[in-house]
Amino acid sequence: MNRKLNRAPDAQLSPEGAQAFLLNLARARGLELEVFAQREQDTSVSALKGEVTKFQLSTQQGVALRVLRGGAWGESFTENLSEAALERALDRAAENAELTVPEAGAALVNWPEPPAMDLSGEGLSGVTVAQKVAAALDLDRAAAGADPRVISVPYGGYSDSVRDWQVANTSGLERSAQALYAMTAVYPLLSENGQSKMDGDWQFTREFTQLDPTRTALTAVERTAALLGAQPAPSGAFPVWITGRAMAELLGLFAPMFSGRMIEEGKSPLAGRVGDVIAAPGVTLMDDATLETGLMARPFDAEGCPSAPLTLVEDGQLQAVMHNQGTAARAGVSSTGHAKRYGLGSPVGVGHSNLYLVPHATGADVPTASFSGIQLLGVSGGHAGANAVTGDFSLEASGFLVQEGERQHALDVFTVAGNFLDLLRDVQWVGADLHWTYMGTGAPDVLVGSLSIAGQ
């Protein structure tokens, strides 16, 4: 008996089943099709003053389709995985391909096998809801009790995610992967002498047992306490000690300039500059999706292209930029495995994975001991104050005045301005320890000769 007749018309397929259904239907219709399918299960727990204020479990799943017809891509997506909804999604993608301008280099590829990666391990196996709640409560309790100047812990909690995804196409490609993580983050508010400050810390791991909420909370309180007693920042051009945290934030803001898509659209200052020296000696930038401890680790990209470490800048020289299949074909090179989707409804673009400034210095080579100038702790306002097309930035910042390697006092919020490529060319020292951001960018401390500082 026909199995399809026994299935309710609105019965939901699994993402894997939806993908197989669509590929079979596309082949029957003579269509070239790529299907990206995913399912994500998330947990989020927040606590305040010893009480759980939020507990949320959520599951999202869906498929994104790309039909290739006459060199043009037609795209659609659906979170309804019934056969009827999937057929409508395929119809829309095919129709959209008829309305889209052909794109040079567009192709479906049956890529080689990706590297073997373990992004799950024992991560959340056997972890109970009670343990997750306890992590959030421990975080809140440790932060609230760490310092009498803590007046509130308004932001913080525990979260985790298990994500399964698959990419397949009618050219024979078929692959799947799973990644999970557990995370804690906390941002306490401290007050003293009429001045209030807030900073924080976070921990990311793929093994729940490696979480240390108490340590994360204590670090967050220590960082915030250091900002109390802030005084107005001076104005002018100063040597700047950029902490790894701040440098990683800047790298995240300007990562798009290393995108082959941005370059071909004329939105990057790096167009035509592969082979040029764009940074100081000792500056090496890597993007490595195979770094299993990295937040953005993955064995293959959104088109199924295998992941591999990519050197973007080596000892100051631009060696490569990031490409997906299409941008690579138009540039006359091979894909670097950087096709990225920013959601099921977004088109395939180009994006970084674990992007970082490679550490260099050892403990015996620390010029920060004699540094005098501004120590940059963090930046904000990148949505309006950072221009990846030109490299210019003018950002709100936090930091310290430093004399002979010693912090003198924290600074009230100030503005730091410059150009990212000028900054890279002005790097005089690169530290040894990587610090990572939520954006999947990492960096050690660096010293630069001069940036513009404006007190407020």
C-alpha positions as CSV (number, residue, x, y, z in Angstrom):
1,M,0.0,0.0,0.0
2,N,1.2,3.5,-0.7
3,R,2.7,4.8,2.5
4,K,1.9,8.4,1.6
5,L,-1.8,7.6,1.7
6,N,-1.5,6.4,5.3
7,R,0.0,9.7,6.5
8,A,-2.2,12.5,7.7
9,P,-1.9,15.5,5.2
10,D,-0.5,17.8,7.9
11,A,1.8,15.2,9.6
12,Q,5.2,16.7,10.3
13,L,8.3,15.0,8.9
14,S,11.6,15.1,10.7
15,P,14.2,17.6,9.2
16,E,16.0,14.5,7.7
17,G,12.7,13.2,6.3
18,A,11.8,16.6,4.9
19,Q,15.1,16.8,3.2
20,A,14.8,13.4,1.6
21,F,11.2,14.1,0.5
22,L,12.3,17.4,-1.2
23,L,15.3,15.8,-3.0
24,N,13.2,13.0,-4.4
25,L,10.5,15.4,-5.5
26,A,13.1,17.7,-7.2
27,R,14.7,14.8,-9.0
28,A,11.3,13.7,-10.2
29,R,10.7,17.2,-11.6
30,G,14.2,17.5,-13.1
31,L,15.1,20.4,-10.7
32,E,18.6,21.1,-9.3
33,L,18.1,21.6,-5.6
34,E,20.0,22.1,-2.4
35,V,18.3,21.6,1.0
36,F,19.7,22.9,4.3
37,A,17.8,21.4,7.3
38,Q,18.2,21.9,11.0
39,R,16.7,21.3,14.4
40,E,17.7,23.2,17.5
41,Q,16.8,22.6,21.1
42,D,17.6,25.3,23.6
43,T,17.4,25.8,27.4
44,S,17.5,29.1,29.1
45,V,17.5,29.7,32.9
46,S,17.7,33.1,34.7
47,A,17.8,33.7,38.5
48,L,17.7,36.8,40.6
49,K,17.9,37.1,44.4
50,G,17.9,33.4,44.8
51,E,14.8,32.8,42.8
52,V,14.4,31.4,39.3
53,T,12.9,34.2,37.2
54,K,12.9,32.5,33.8
55,F,13.0,28.9,32.7
56,Q,12.5,28.3,29.0
57,L,12.7,25.2,26.7
58,S,12.3,25.7,23.0
59,T,12.7,23.7,19.8
60,Q,13.0,25.1,16.3
61,Q,13.3,23.2,13.1
62,G,12.9,23.9,9.4
63,V,14.4,23.6,5.9
64,A,15.9,26.2,3.5
65,L,15.8,25.4,-0.2
66,R,17.8,26.7,-3.1
67,V,16.8,25.8,-6.7
68,L,19.3,26.4,-9.4
69,R,17.7,27.1,-12.8
70,G,19.5,28.7,-15.8
71,G,22.3,29.9,-13.5
72,A,19.9,31.7,-11.2
73,W,19.1,30.8,-7.6
74,G,15.6,30.6,-6.3
75,E,15.2,30.4,-2.5
76,S,12.5,29.6,0.0
77,F,12.2,28.2,3.5
78,T,9.5,26.6,5.7
79,E,9.2,25.6,9.3
80,N,6.1,23.5,8.4
81,L,7.5,20.1,7.5
82,S,4.3,18.5,6.2
83,E,4.5,17.2,2.7
84,A,2.1,19.7,1.4
85,A,4.0,22.6,2.9
86,L,7.3,21.2,1.6
87,E,5.9,20.9,-1.9
88,R,4.7,24.5,-1.8
89,A,8.2,25.6,-0.6
90,L,9.8,23.8,-3.6
91,D,7.3,25.5,-5.9
92,R,8.2,28.9,-4.5
93,A,11.9,28.3,-4.9
94,A,11.5,27.2,-8.5
95,E,9.3,30.2,-9.3
96,N,11.8,32.6,-7.6
97,A,14.6,31.2,-9.7
98,E,12.7,32.3,-12.8
99,L,12.6,35.9,-11.4
100,T,16.2,36.1,-10.3
101,V,19.1,37.3,-12.4
102,P,21.6,34.5,-13.3
103,E,24.7,34.5,-11.1
104,A,28.1,33.7,-12.6
105,G,29.7,30.7,-11.0
106,A,26.4,29.4,-9.5
107,A,26.6,25.6,-9.1
108,L,25.7,22.7,-6.9
109,V,28.8,20.7,-5.8
110,N,29.3,17.3,-4.4
111,W,32.1,18.3,-2.1
112,P,34.8,16.0,-0.6
113,E,34.2,14.5,2.8
114,P,34.5,16.9,5.7
115,P,36.9,16.4,8.7
116,A,35.8,14.2,11.5
117,M,34.9,16.4,14.5
118,D,33.4,15.8,17.9
119,L,31.3,18.8,18.8
120,S,29.1,16.9,21.3
121,G,31.1,14.5,23.4
122,E,29.4,13.7,26.7
123,G,28.3,17.4,26.9
124,L,24.7,17.3,28.2
125,S,24.3,13.5,28.5
126,G,22.5,12.8,31.8
127,V,22.4,16.5,32.8
128,T,19.1,17.1,34.6
129,V,16.9,20.1,34.7
130,A,17.7,20.5,38.3
131,Q,21.4,20.7,37.5
132,K,20.8,23.5,35.0
133,V,18.7,25.4,37.4
134,A,21.4,25.0,40.1
135,A,24.0,26.5,37.7
136,A,21.9,29.6,37.3
137,L,21.2,29.9,41.0
138,D,24.9,29.4,41.9
139,L,25.9,32.1,39.4
140,D,23.4,34.6,40.9
141,R,24.3,33.7,44.5
142,A,28.1,33.9,44.0
143,A,27.9,37.3,42.2
144,A,25.5,38.8,44.8
145,G,27.6,37.7,47.7
146,A,31.1,38.4,46.3
147,D,31.3,42.1,47.3
148,P,29.1,44.3,49.6
149,R,29.0,46.9,46.8
150,V,26.9,44.6,44.6
151,I,23.5,46.1,44.5
152,S,21.9,43.8,41.9
153,V,22.7,41.1,39.4
154,P,20.3,42.2,36.6
155,Y,21.6,40.0,33.8
156,G,22.9,36.5,33.9
157,G,22.0,32.9,33.8
158,Y,22.5,29.5,32.2
159,S,21.8,28.4,28.6
160,D,22.5,25.4,26.4
161,S,21.8,24.3,22.9
162,V,21.8,21.1,20.9
163,R,21.8,21.7,17.1
164,D,21.6,19.1,14.4
165,W,21.9,20.1,10.8
166,Q,22.1,18.6,7.3
167,V,23.1,19.7,3.8
168,A,22.3,17.8,0.7
169,N,21.8,18.4,-3.0
170,T,20.7,16.7,-6.2
171,S,24.3,16.4,-7.3
172,G,24.9,13.7,-4.6
173,L,26.0,15.7,-1.6
174,E,24.7,14.4,1.7
175,R,26.1,15.2,5.1
176,S,25.1,15.9,8.7
177,A,26.5,17.2,11.9
178,Q,25.6,17.9,15.6
179,A,27.0,20.5,17.9
180,L,26.1,21.4,21.5
181,Y,27.2,23.8,24.1
182,A,26.5,24.9,27.7
183,M,27.1,28.5,28.8
184,T,26.9,30.8,31.8
185,A,27.1,34.6,31.8
186,V,26.6,37.2,34.5
187,Y,26.7,41.0,34.7
188,P,26.5,42.4,38.2
189,L,25.8,46.1,39.1
190,L,28.1,47.6,41.7
191,S,27.8,51.0,43.4
192,E,30.1,53.1,45.5
193,N,30.1,56.8,46.4
194,G,27.2,57.5,44.1
195,Q,28.8,55.9,41.1
196,S,27.4,52.7,39.6
197,K,29.2,50.3,37.1
198,M,28.4,47.1,35.4
199,D,30.6,44.6,33.6
200,G,30.6,40.8,33.3
201,D,32.1,37.5,32.4
202,W,30.9,34.3,30.6
203,Q,32.0,30.7,30.1
204,F,31.4,28.5,27.0
205,T,32.0,24.8,27.0
206,R,30.9,21.6,25.3
207,E,31.0,19.7,28.6
208,F,28.6,20.7,31.3
209,T,30.9,19.4,34.0
210,Q,33.5,22.0,33.0
211,L,31.2,24.9,33.9
212,D,32.4,26.9,37.0
213,P,29.6,29.4,37.9
214,T,31.4,30.6,41.0
215,R,34.6,31.5,39.2
216,T,32.6,33.2,36.4
217,A,30.7,35.2,39.0
218,L,33.8,36.2,40.9
219,T,35.6,37.3,37.8
220,A,32.5,39.4,36.7
221,V,32.4,41.2,40.1
222,E,36.2,41.8,40.1
223,R,36.0,43.3,36.6
224,T,33.1,45.5,37.6
225,A,34.7,46.6,40.9
226,A,37.8,47.8,39.0
227,L,35.6,50.3,37.1
228,L,34.5,52.1,40.3
229,G,36.2,55.4,41.1
230,A,36.3,56.2,37.4
231,Q,37.6,59.7,36.5
232,P,37.1,61.7,33.3
233,A,39.3,60.4,30.4
234,P,41.8,62.7,28.8
235,S,41.5,63.7,25.2
236,G,44.1,63.4,22.5
237,A,46.2,60.8,20.8
238,F,47.7,58.2,23.2
239,P,49.5,54.9,23.1
240,V,46.9,52.2,23.7
241,W,47.1,48.8,25.4
242,I,44.2,47.0,23.8
243,T,43.1,44.0,26.0
244,G,42.4,40.8,24.2
245,R,38.7,41.2,25.0
246,A,38.6,44.6,23.3
247,M,40.7,43.5,20.3
248,A,38.5,40.5,19.8
249,E,35.4,42.9,19.8
250,L,37.1,45.1,17.2
251,L,38.0,42.0,15.1
252,G,34.3,41.0,15.2
253,L,33.2,44.4,14.0
254,F,35.6,44.4,11.0
255,A,35.5,40.7,10.1
256,P,33.2,41.5,7.1
257,M,36.0,43.3,5.3
258,F,37.6,39.8,4.8
259,S,34.5,38.5,3.0
260,G,34.7,37.7,-0.6
261,R,31.1,38.8,-1.0
262,M,31.8,42.2,0.5
263,I,34.9,42.6,-1.7
264,E,33.0,41.8,-5.0
265,E,30.3,44.2,-4.0
266,G,32.9,47.0,-3.5
267,K,32.2,47.1,0.3
268,S,35.7,46.3,1.6
269,P,39.0,48.2,1.5
270,L,40.8,44.9,0.8
271,A,39.7,44.5,-2.9
272,G,42.6,43.5,-5.1
273,R,45.0,43.5,-2.1
274,V,45.8,39.8,-1.6
275,G,49.6,39.6,-1.4
276,D,49.9,43.2,0.0
277,V,51.2,44.0,3.4
278,I,48.2,45.3,5.4
279,A,49.4,44.9,8.9
280,A,52.5,45.0,11.1
281,P,55.0,42.2,11.2
282,G,53.9,39.6,13.8
283,V,50.2,40.1,13.0
284,T,48.7,36.8,11.8
285,L,44.9,36.3,11.5
286,M,43.4,32.8,11.2
287,D,39.9,31.5,10.7
288,D,39.6,27.9,11.9
289,A,36.2,26.2,11.9
290,T,37.9,23.0,12.9
291,L,38.9,24.4,16.3
292,E,36.6,22.2,18.4
293,T,36.7,24.4,21.5
294,G,35.6,27.4,19.4
295,L,32.0,28.7,19.6
296,M,31.7,28.7,15.8
297,A,33.2,25.2,15.1
298,R,31.7,23.2,12.3
299,P,32.9,20.4,10.0
300,F,31.4,22.0,6.9
301,D,29.8,25.2,5.8
302,A,26.2,26.1,4.8
303,E,26.8,24.6,1.3
304,G,28.5,21.5,2.6
305,C,32.0,22.5,1.7
306,P,34.5,20.9,4.1
307,S,36.0,23.2,6.8
308,A,39.7,23.8,7.0
309,P,42.0,26.3,8.8
310,L,42.5,29.5,6.7
311,T,45.3,32.0,7.1
312,L,43.9,35.4,6.2
313,V,47.0,37.5,7.2
314,E,50.4,36.0,7.8
315,D,53.1,38.2,9.4
316,G,51.3,41.3,8.1
317,Q,50.7,40.1,4.6
318,L,47.1,39.5,3.3
319,Q,47.2,35.8,2.1
320,A,43.5,35.1,1.4
321,V,39.9,36.2,2.0
322,M,36.8,34.1,2.9
323,H,34.7,32.6,0.1
324,N,31.6,30.6,-0.5
325,Q,31.3,28.6,-3.7
326,G,29.9,31.4,-5.8
327,T,32.2,34.2,-4.7
328,A,35.2,31.8,-5.1
329,A,34.2,30.9,-8.7
330,R,33.8,34.5,-9.7
331,A,37.2,35.3,-8.1
332,G,38.9,32.4,-9.9
333,V,39.8,30.5,-6.7
334,S,38.4,27.6,-4.6
335,S,35.8,27.9,-1.9
336,T,37.4,28.4,1.5
337,G,34.3,26.8,3.2
338,H,32.8,30.0,4.5
339,A,29.3,29.9,3.2
340,K,27.0,31.0,6.0
341,R,23.3,31.3,6.7
342,Y,22.1,33.8,9.3
343,G,18.8,32.0,9.7
344,L,16.7,29.7,7.5
345,G,15.1,32.7,5.8
346,S,18.5,34.4,4.9
347,P,20.3,33.9,1.6
348,V,23.6,32.1,1.6
349,G,26.4,34.6,2.3
350,V,29.9,34.6,3.5
351,G,30.9,34.7,7.2
352,H,33.7,33.8,9.6
353,S,33.8,30.9,11.9
354,N,36.5,31.0,14.7
355,L,38.4,34.1,13.7
356,Y,41.3,35.1,15.8
357,L,44.6,37.0,16.0
358,V,47.3,34.5,16.6
359,P,49.1,34.9,20.0
360,H,52.9,35.5,19.9
361,A,54.6,36.8,23.0
362,T,55.9,34.7,25.9
363,G,56.1,35.6,29.5
364,A,59.6,36.8,29.1
365,D,58.6,39.5,26.5
366,V,56.0,41.8,28.2
367,P,56.5,45.5,27.4
368,T,53.2,46.2,29.1
369,A,55.3,46.3,32.3
370,S,56.6,49.7,31.3
371,F,53.6,50.9,29.3
372,S,52.1,54.4,29.9
373,G,48.9,55.4,28.2
374,I,45.3,54.1,27.9
375,Q,44.3,50.5,28.5
376,L,41.2,49.7,26.4
377,L,39.0,47.2,28.2
378,G,36.0,47.0,25.8
379,V,34.1,48.8,23.1
380,S,30.4,49.2,22.3
381,G,28.1,50.9,19.7
382,G,29.5,49.0,16.8
383,H,26.1,49.0,14.9
384,A,26.6,52.8,14.3
385,G,30.2,53.5,15.1
386,A,32.1,51.0,13.0
387,N,32.3,51.1,9.2
388,A,33.6,47.8,7.6
389,V,33.6,49.4,4.2
390,T,36.3,52.0,5.1
391,G,37.6,50.5,8.3
392,D,36.8,53.7,10.3
393,F,35.5,53.5,13.8
394,S,34.4,55.8,16.6
395,L,33.1,53.8,19.6
396,E,32.2,54.2,23.2
397,A,34.8,52.5,25.3
398,S,35.8,51.6,28.9
399,G,39.3,51.4,30.2
400,F,42.0,52.6,32.5
401,L,44.8,55.2,32.7
402,V,48.1,53.3,33.0
403,Q,51.5,54.7,34.2
404,E,54.6,52.5,34.0
405,G,52.5,49.3,33.7
406,E,50.3,50.1,36.7
407,R,46.6,51.0,36.5
408,Q,46.1,54.4,38.1
409,H,42.3,54.5,37.9
410,A,39.3,53.6,35.8
411,L,38.0,56.1,33.2
412,D,34.5,57.3,32.7
413,V,33.0,56.2,29.4
414,F,35.1,57.7,26.5
415,T,35.3,57.5,22.8
416,V,38.1,55.7,20.9
417,A,38.5,56.4,17.2
418,G,40.7,55.3,14.4
419,N,40.9,53.0,11.4
420,F,41.1,49.3,11.8
421,L,43.7,48.8,9.0
422,D,45.8,51.6,10.5
423,L,45.5,49.9,13.8
424,L,46.8,46.6,12.4
425,R,49.7,48.4,10.8
426,D,50.5,50.1,14.1
427,V,50.6,47.0,16.3
428,Q,53.9,47.0,18.2
429,W,53.4,43.9,20.4
430,V,51.1,40.9,20.5
431,G,50.4,39.0,23.7
432,A,50.2,35.3,24.5
433,D,46.7,34.6,25.8
434,L,43.6,34.4,23.7
435,H,40.3,36.0,24.8
436,W,37.1,35.1,23.0
437,T,33.8,36.9,22.3
438,Y,30.2,35.8,21.7
439,M,30.9,36.6,18.0
440,G,33.4,33.8,17.7
441,T,36.3,36.2,17.5
442,G,39.4,35.9,19.6
443,A,42.6,37.9,20.3
444,P,45.4,38.4,22.8
445,D,46.4,41.8,24.3
446,V,48.1,44.1,21.8
447,L,49.9,47.4,22.0
448,V,49.5,50.1,19.4
449,G,51.3,53.3,19.0
450,S,48.4,55.7,18.9
451,L,44.6,56.0,18.9
452,S,42.4,59.0,19.3
453,I,40.8,59.3,22.7
454,A,38.0,61.7,23.6
455,G,36.8,62.1,27.1
456,Q,33.1,63.0,27.7
